[in-house]
Amino acid sequence: MKKKILLTGGSGFIGRNILESFLIEKYDISHPSRQELNLTDYDCVKSYFKDKTFDVVLHSATKPGHRNAKDTKDLFSLNTGMFENLINHKDRYGKFINFGSGAIYDTSTNITDFKEENIFKNICQDEHGFCKYVVAKKIEQLENFIDLNIFGIFGKYEDWQIRFISNAVCKTLYDLPITLRQNRRFSYLFVDDLMPVLEFFIENDVKYKSYNIVPDEKIELLEIAELVKKISNKNIEIKVAKDGYGLDYTGNNSRLKTEFTDVNFTDVTKSISSLYEYYKNNISKIDRSLLLEDK
Protein backbone atom coordinates (compact mmCIF):
# COMPACT_ATOMS: atom_id res chain seq x y z
CA MET A 1 0.00 0.00 0.00
CA LYS A 2 1.09 3.56 -0.67
CA LYS A 3 2.21 5.59 2.32
CA LYS A 4 -0.26 8.24 3.35
CA ILE A 5 1.20 11.73 3.35
CA LEU A 6 -0.31 14.94 4.68
CA LEU A 7 1.07 17.96 2.82
CA THR A 8 0.43 21.37 4.34
CA GLY A 9 0.84 24.43 2.15
CA GLY A 10 -0.09 22.55 -1.00
CA SER A 11 -0.99 25.77 -2.83
CA GLY A 12 2.41 27.38 -2.18
CA PHE A 13 5.59 27.33 -4.26
CA ILE A 14 7.08 24.14 -2.82
CA GLY A 15 3.69 22.47 -2.36
CA ARG A 16 2.67 22.95 -5.98
CA ASN A 17 5.96 21.52 -7.19
CA ILE A 18 5.56 18.49 -4.92
CA LEU A 19 2.10 17.86 -6.35
CA GLU A 20 3.49 17.87 -9.90
CA SER A 21 6.46 15.63 -9.09
CA PHE A 22 6.87 11.85 -9.11
CA LEU A 23 5.94 11.89 -5.40
CA ILE A 24 2.25 12.30 -6.26
CA GLU A 25 2.33 8.92 -8.01
CA LYS A 26 4.39 7.12 -5.39
CA TYR A 27 2.43 8.27 -2.35
CA ASP A 28 -1.16 8.92 -1.34
CA ILE A 29 -0.80 12.66 -0.71
CA SER A 30 -3.58 14.63 0.95
CA HIS A 31 -3.27 18.39 0.46
CA PRO A 32 -6.25 20.03 2.16
CA SER A 33 -7.18 23.63 1.43
CA ARG A 34 -7.16 26.22 4.20
CA GLN A 35 -10.94 25.86 4.40
CA GLU A 36 -10.50 22.15 5.11
CA LEU A 37 -7.53 22.53 7.45
CA ASN A 38 -6.88 25.95 8.93
CA LEU A 39 -3.68 25.30 10.84
CA THR A 40 -4.07 28.48 12.88
CA ASP A 41 -7.44 27.27 14.23
CA TYR A 42 -7.05 24.82 17.13
CA ASP A 43 -10.56 23.41 16.81
CA CYS A 44 -10.31 23.02 13.04
CA VAL A 45 -7.07 21.06 13.35
CA LYS A 46 -8.55 18.88 16.08
CA SER A 47 -11.61 18.13 13.95
CA TYR A 48 -9.48 17.32 10.89
CA PHE A 49 -7.36 14.73 12.69
CA LYS A 50 -10.29 13.15 14.51
CA ASP A 51 -10.81 10.42 11.90
CA LYS A 52 -7.53 10.58 9.94
CA THR A 53 -4.06 9.10 10.30
CA PHE A 54 -0.95 9.55 8.17
CA ASP A 55 2.45 7.95 7.82
CA VAL A 56 4.19 11.27 7.24
CA VAL A 57 3.45 14.99 7.50
CA LEU A 58 5.26 17.33 5.09
CA HIS A 59 4.87 20.75 6.68
CA SER A 60 5.44 23.49 4.11
CA ALA A 61 2.64 25.85 5.16
CA THR A 62 3.84 29.23 6.36
CA LYS A 63 2.75 32.81 6.75
CA PRO A 64 5.30 34.63 4.57
CA GLY A 65 7.39 37.51 5.82
CA HIS A 66 9.16 38.46 2.59
CA ARG A 67 9.09 41.96 1.10
CA ASN A 68 6.22 41.12 -1.27
CA ALA A 69 3.98 39.70 1.44
CA LYS A 70 0.62 41.42 1.69
CA ASP A 71 0.46 41.12 5.47
CA THR A 72 3.22 40.22 7.93
CA LYS A 73 1.20 40.91 11.08
CA ASP A 74 1.50 38.25 13.80
CA LEU A 75 4.06 36.35 11.74
CA PHE A 76 5.74 34.72 14.72
CA SER A 77 2.61 33.73 16.63
CA LEU A 78 0.84 32.32 13.56
CA ASN A 79 3.79 30.29 12.26
CA THR A 80 4.69 28.83 15.63
CA GLY A 81 1.00 28.34 16.37
CA MET A 82 0.51 26.25 13.23
CA PHE A 83 3.41 24.06 14.26
CA GLU A 84 2.10 23.64 17.80
CA ASN A 85 -1.37 22.71 16.54
CA LEU A 86 0.19 19.93 14.46
CA ILE A 87 2.30 18.74 17.41
CA ASN A 88 -0.88 18.35 19.45
CA HIS A 89 -1.88 15.50 17.13
CA LYS A 90 1.45 13.73 16.74
CA ASP A 91 -0.25 10.48 17.70
CA ARG A 92 -2.07 10.65 14.34
CA TYR A 93 1.06 10.41 12.19
CA GLY A 94 4.38 8.60 12.20
CA LYS A 95 6.98 11.05 10.91
CA PHE A 96 7.07 14.85 10.62
CA ILE A 97 9.27 16.59 8.04
CA ASN A 98 9.47 20.34 8.51
CA PHE A 99 10.52 22.72 5.75
CA GLY A 100 12.95 24.94 7.60
CA SER A 101 15.34 27.60 6.36
CA GLY A 102 18.96 28.66 6.28
CA ALA A 103 17.65 31.73 8.09
CA ILE A 104 17.95 29.67 11.28
CA TYR A 105 21.66 30.57 11.26
CA ASP A 106 20.85 34.32 11.61
CA THR A 107 20.86 36.27 8.35
CA SER A 108 22.22 39.39 10.06
CA THR A 109 25.65 37.74 9.86
CA ASN A 110 27.73 36.06 7.15
CA ILE A 111 26.48 32.50 6.70
CA THR A 112 29.42 30.93 4.90
CA ASP A 113 29.38 27.16 4.27
CA PHE A 114 27.70 26.68 7.64
CA LYS A 115 27.28 23.18 9.03
CA GLU A 116 24.39 22.08 11.22
CA GLU A 117 26.64 22.35 14.27
CA ASN A 118 26.30 26.15 13.91
CA ILE A 119 22.56 26.03 14.62
CA PHE A 120 21.57 27.79 17.87
CA LYS A 121 24.93 29.57 18.19
CA ASN A 122 23.23 32.86 17.24
CA ILE A 123 19.69 33.91 18.09
CA CYS A 124 18.08 35.15 14.89
CA GLN A 125 17.48 38.89 14.76
CA ASP A 126 14.58 38.86 12.27
CA GLU A 127 11.10 37.49 12.94
CA HIS A 128 11.18 34.94 10.12
CA GLY A 129 14.48 33.47 11.28
CA PHE A 130 13.37 33.48 14.91
CA CYS A 131 10.27 31.44 13.95
CA LYS A 132 12.55 28.85 12.35
CA TYR A 133 14.85 28.94 15.40
CA VAL A 134 12.04 28.28 17.88
CA VAL A 135 10.53 25.48 15.78
CA ALA A 136 13.95 23.83 15.38
CA LYS A 137 14.49 24.00 19.16
CA LYS A 138 11.20 22.16 19.65
CA ILE A 139 12.04 19.56 16.99
CA GLU A 140 15.20 18.68 18.92
CA GLN A 141 12.92 17.27 21.66
CA LEU A 142 10.43 15.42 19.43
CA GLU A 143 10.78 11.84 18.23
CA ASN A 144 10.47 11.28 14.46
CA PHE A 145 10.58 15.02 13.69
CA ILE A 146 13.11 16.28 11.11
CA ASP A 147 14.00 19.84 10.10
CA LEU A 148 15.23 20.54 6.54
CA ASN A 149 17.24 23.75 6.24
CA ILE A 150 16.57 25.14 2.77
CA PHE A 151 18.57 28.20 1.77
CA GLY A 152 17.87 29.71 -1.66
CA ILE A 153 15.43 27.60 -3.69
CA PHE A 154 14.15 28.38 -7.17
CA GLY A 155 11.83 27.02 -9.81
CA LYS A 156 8.43 27.45 -11.40
CA TYR A 157 5.64 28.93 -9.26
CA GLU A 158 7.97 31.04 -7.14
CA ASP A 159 7.29 34.77 -6.79
CA TRP A 160 9.01 36.13 -9.90
CA GLN A 161 8.54 39.72 -8.72
CA ILE A 162 11.12 39.30 -5.95
CA ARG A 163 12.93 35.96 -6.33
CA PHE A 164 16.18 36.73 -8.08
CA ILE A 165 16.56 33.92 -10.60
CA SER A 166 12.95 33.98 -11.81
CA ASN A 167 12.98 37.78 -11.79
CA ALA A 168 16.13 37.86 -13.94
CA VAL A 169 14.68 35.36 -16.40
CA CYS A 170 11.40 37.25 -16.73
CA LYS A 171 13.22 40.54 -17.26
CA THR A 172 15.28 39.13 -20.11
CA LEU A 173 12.12 37.85 -21.78
CA TYR A 174 10.84 41.43 -21.84
CA ASP A 175 14.27 42.85 -22.80
CA LEU A 176 14.62 44.62 -19.45
CA PRO A 177 17.90 45.02 -17.53
CA ILE A 178 18.73 42.44 -14.87
CA THR A 179 19.14 44.28 -11.56
CA LEU A 180 20.66 43.39 -8.22
CA ARG A 181 21.28 45.49 -5.15
CA GLN A 182 24.65 43.90 -4.44
CA ASN A 183 26.51 40.76 -5.38
CA ARG A 184 26.15 37.90 -2.88
CA ARG A 185 27.04 34.21 -2.64
CA PHE A 186 24.15 31.75 -2.32
CA SER A 187 23.45 28.06 -2.00
CA TYR A 188 20.64 27.85 -4.57
CA LEU A 189 18.64 24.61 -4.77
CA PHE A 190 16.65 23.76 -7.89
CA VAL A 191 13.17 22.79 -6.64
CA ASP A 192 13.14 19.59 -8.74
CA ASP A 193 16.17 18.37 -6.78
CA LEU A 194 14.19 18.62 -3.54
CA MET A 195 11.86 15.77 -4.55
CA PRO A 196 14.30 12.81 -4.31
CA VAL A 197 15.57 14.30 -1.05
CA LEU A 198 12.03 14.22 0.33
CA GLU A 199 11.62 10.64 -0.85
CA PHE A 200 14.80 9.72 1.04
CA PHE A 201 13.57 11.26 4.30
CA ILE A 202 10.12 9.73 3.91
CA GLU A 203 11.55 6.25 3.37
CA ASN A 204 14.49 6.23 5.79
CA ASP A 205 15.25 6.67 9.45
CA VAL A 206 18.03 9.20 9.83
CA LYS A 207 20.63 9.99 12.47
CA TYR A 208 20.06 13.70 13.09
CA LYS A 209 17.23 16.16 13.61
CA SER A 210 18.48 18.82 11.22
CA TYR A 211 19.89 18.72 7.68
CA ASN A 212 21.06 21.42 5.27
CA ILE A 213 19.41 20.80 1.90
CA VAL A 214 21.85 22.59 -0.38
CA PRO A 215 23.80 21.63 -3.51
CA ASP A 216 27.57 21.32 -3.66
CA GLU A 217 28.01 24.49 -5.69
CA LYS A 218 27.93 28.00 -4.26
CA ILE A 219 27.13 30.69 -6.79
CA GLU A 220 27.22 34.49 -6.94
CA LEU A 221 24.23 36.54 -8.01
CA LEU A 222 26.35 38.23 -10.67
CA GLU A 223 27.30 34.81 -12.06
CA ILE A 224 23.61 33.93 -12.26
CA ALA A 225 22.84 37.19 -14.04
CA GLU A 226 25.55 36.49 -16.61
CA LEU A 227 24.28 32.94 -17.05
CA VAL A 228 20.68 34.09 -17.60
CA LYS A 229 21.94 36.64 -20.12
CA LYS A 230 23.86 33.92 -21.97
CA ILE A 231 20.87 31.56 -21.99
CA SER A 232 18.61 34.32 -23.32
CA ASN A 233 21.06 35.03 -26.16
CA LYS A 234 20.27 38.72 -25.73
CA ASN A 235 22.49 41.73 -25.09
CA ILE A 236 20.79 42.52 -21.77
CA GLU A 237 22.27 45.10 -19.40
CA ILE A 238 23.15 43.96 -15.89
CA LYS A 239 22.89 46.67 -13.24
CA VAL A 240 24.48 46.32 -9.79
CA ALA A 241 23.44 49.08 -7.39
CA LYS A 242 26.26 48.67 -4.87
CA ASP A 243 29.87 47.52 -5.24
CA GLY A 244 31.38 44.70 -3.23
CA TYR A 245 29.69 41.74 -1.61
CA GLY A 246 26.67 41.47 0.63
CA LEU A 247 26.42 38.81 3.32
CA ASP A 248 26.99 35.19 2.31
CA TYR A 249 24.07 32.76 2.51
CA THR A 250 25.65 29.36 1.91
CA GLY A 251 25.41 26.00 3.65
CA ASN A 252 27.40 22.79 3.86
CA ASN A 253 25.72 19.54 2.77
CA SER A 254 28.21 16.99 4.14
CA ARG A 255 25.75 15.66 6.74
CA LEU A 256 23.11 15.04 4.07
CA LYS A 257 25.57 13.39 1.68
CA THR A 258 26.96 11.10 4.39
CA GLU A 259 23.53 9.47 4.76
CA PHE A 260 21.98 10.04 1.33
CA THR A 261 24.96 8.85 -0.67
CA ASP A 262 23.11 8.81 -4.00
CA VAL A 263 21.92 12.42 -3.83
CA ASN A 264 22.41 14.36 -7.06
CA PHE A 265 21.99 18.01 -7.93
CA THR A 266 21.14 19.40 -11.35
CA ASP A 267 23.81 21.47 -13.06
CA VAL A 268 22.92 25.13 -12.59
CA THR A 269 23.07 25.90 -16.32
CA LYS A 270 20.66 23.07 -17.03
CA SER A 271 18.27 24.03 -14.23
CA ILE A 272 18.14 27.72 -15.17
CA SER A 273 17.73 26.82 -18.84
CA SER A 274 14.77 24.66 -17.88
CA LEU A 275 13.25 27.52 -15.90
CA TYR A 276 13.88 29.91 -18.80
CA GLU A 277 11.87 27.64 -21.11
CA TYR A 278 9.06 27.46 -18.58
CA TYR A 279 8.70 31.24 -18.40
CA LYS A 280 9.14 31.57 -22.15
CA ASN A 281 6.17 29.23 -22.64
CA ASN A 282 4.13 31.08 -20.02
CA ILE A 283 5.09 34.67 -20.82
CA SER A 284 1.42 35.69 -21.04
CA LYS A 285 1.15 35.09 -17.28
CA ILE A 286 3.95 37.56 -16.51
CA ASP A 287 2.85 41.18 -16.12
CA ARG A 288 5.66 43.31 -17.54
CA SER A 289 4.61 46.35 -15.51
CA LEU A 290 5.39 44.45 -12.28
CA LEU A 291 9.00 44.02 -13.41
CA LEU A 292 9.65 47.74 -13.82
CA GLU A 293 10.07 48.42 -10.10
CA ASP A 294 12.43 46.43 -7.90
CA LYS A 295 10.92 45.49 -4.55
N, C-alpha and C positions, 0 to 999 in steps of 0.2 A: 504494500500500500504506500501511496505517496505521503510524505511527511506533511503535516498541516502547519502552515506558516501564517502568522498574523503580521501584516505589514501596516504600520502606521505611516501617515504622510504619503499615501499612494498617489496623490495628485501633485506632489512636489517634483522638483527636478530629479532627485535620485529615485524617488518612488516610481515615477513614470518610466524611467529607464529600466528599472527592475522588471516592471510589468511588460516590457517589450523584449526582454532578454530570454535566454534559454531556461532561466529559472522558473518562468511561468509554466513551462511544459513539464519540468521535473518535479515541481512541488504543487501542492494544493494551497494556493496563496489567497487568503482573504484580505481584502483591502477596503474596509468600510469607509464610507464618507463621514464627514464631520457630523452630519445629521444622525447617522447610525451609531457613531462612537465619538462623542465629544470628550476628549481626554482631559479637559479642564473641569468637567462636571463629574463630581464624585459619584452621584447617584446613577448617572448615565453609564459610567464605566462599570459600576457594580451590576447593573441590569444586563449589560452586554455579556459579561463573563458568567452570568448565572447558569447558562445552559451550554457553554462552549469551552472546549479545551484545545490547546495547540501544542505542537512539539517545540516550536520556536517562535519568538517574537522578534521581528526586525523593526526597531524603533527609529524611524527617520523623521517623524513629525516634530516640528519646531515652530515657535513664533520667531520670525526673522528679526534681526536687529541691524541689517545692512543699510547702507545709505539710500537705497531705493524702497525701503519698507514703508508702507503707508502709515503704520502705527507701531511704535516701539514701547508703548506704555505697558507697564507691568511685565516686562520681558522676563525678568528673573523669576518672579513668583509663578507665572504661567508655565514656563518651561520646566522648572523644578516640580511644579504641581502635577504636570502631566506624567512625569517620571514616577512620582510618589503614588499616583493613582494606579499606575500599572504594577508597581511593587506590591500594592495591597492585594493583588490577585495572582501572586507568583505561584500559588498552588494550582493554577489553571494552565500553566505552560511549563515546558521543560528547560528551555534555554532562552536567554535574553541577549540579543546582540544590539548594542547601542551605537548609533552613528555619532561619534564624538568629533573632535576637531583639534588641529594643531594649535588652536588658540589656547588650549589648556596650558601651554608652556609660557604664556604671558607675552602677547604681541607688542607690549611696550618696550621690549628688549629684542636684541638680535637672537633669532632662533636659527642657529647654524648647525645643521646635521645632528640635531638633538636626538638622543636615545630616550627610551621610556624611563630610564633611571632619573631623568631630569624632571619628571612630573612631580608636582607638589613642592619643588624647590622655591618657586616664586608664586605668590598669590596674584592671580590675574587682576589687572587694573580696570579692564572694561567689563561691562555687564554680561556680554555674550561669553567671553572667556571664563568669567566667574561662574556662570551657569554650568559650563562644561567641567570646571574644576570641582564644584560641589557634587555633581552627578558622579564623576569619576571616584571621588572619595567614598561615596555610598557604594559604588560597584565593588570596591576593594573588600567590602564586608559581606557581599552577597554571593552565594553559591550559584554557579552556572550563569553568571552575568559576565559579559565581555564588552570592553570599550574599544572601538576602532577610531584611531586618531587620523582623520582625513585632513590634509592640508589644502592646497589648491586642487580643485577637481573641475573638469570641464567636459562639455559635450552638449548634445542637442537638449533642448528644453530648459537650459539655464537662462538666467536673466541677461540677455545680450545688451541691455542698456548699460550695465555696470561691470559685468564679468569680462575681464580683459581679453581673453582669447576670442570669445564669440563677438565681442564688441569690435575688435580689430578686423575680424573676418567680414562682418557686416558693413563696416566702413569701406573696406576695399571694394565690395560689391557695388557700392554707390559712388565709387571714385572719391571718397573723402579721406583726408589725412588720418593716419593712425596716431593716436595721442596717448602719452603716458606722463604722469606727474613726475616720476623719477624712476630710474632703473632700479630693479630689485631682483634678488635671486629667490626662486620658488621651487618647491617640489610639487609639480603639477601632475595629477593623476587623470588619465583618460577614463571617463565613466564606464566604458565597456570593460576595462580591466578590473573594475570593482567586482563584477559578477562572479568570476571564478574564485575570487577571494571570499566572497560571501558563501559560496558553495562549500569551500574548505571549512569555514567556521561552523556552518550548519551541520556538516557531516562528522566533524572531528572534535574530540576533547583536546583542549590546549593547556599549556603549562601556566600561562600568565593571564592577568586580568586586562591588560592594556597592550595594544599593538599599533605601531605607526603603519598606516597604509599609504605608502609612498613608493614611487618608482626609484630605480637606481640613479637616474640622471637628474641633476639639478640644472635649472635653466634660467637665464636672465630674461626679463621682459623685453629688452631691446633685441635679444636674439629671436624671440618669438615674433616680434614685429617684423624683423627682416625676413623671417621664414614665411610669414603670411604674405608679405609683399612678393616674395619669390613664387609662392604657390599661385597667387593671383595673376602673375605675369603682367602686372601693371606697374607703371612708374609712380607709385603712391608716395607721398611725402610722409615722413615719420617725424613727429614733433615731441620733444622731451622738454618738459617745463623747467626742470631743475637738474643741474649737473650732479654728478656723483651717484652714490648708491643709497637707497633707503634701507630699512632694516631687512635682514634675511628672514626667510620663512621656509626653512628646509628641515626635513627630518631624515633619520637613519632607519633603514628597513631591515637591519641584520636580525632582529628578533623574529620578524615575520618569516624571513627566508630560511632561518634555521629550522623552523617547523614545517613551513609550506615550501618544500624544496623544489617543487615544480612550477612555482609562480613565474609568470612571464608578464612583461609590460610592453605595450605596443610602442614602436619607434615613434618619436614625437612628430617627425615629418609625415608619417603615414596617418597618424591620428588627426593631426590638424588638416591634412588634405581631405580626410573623410568628413570632417566637420564642415570644411569649406564647401564640399559638394552638397551637403545637407542644406546649408543656407542658400546656396545657389538655386537649388530646386524648390526652395520655399521662400524666395525673395519677396513674394507678394504679402507675406505675413510680417515683414519687417518694415516698420514705419520710419522712413528716412528722416523725418523731422525730429524724431526722438534720438537721433544720432548726432545732431548738430550741437548739442550742449553736453559737456562732460559732467557727470554727477559725482 
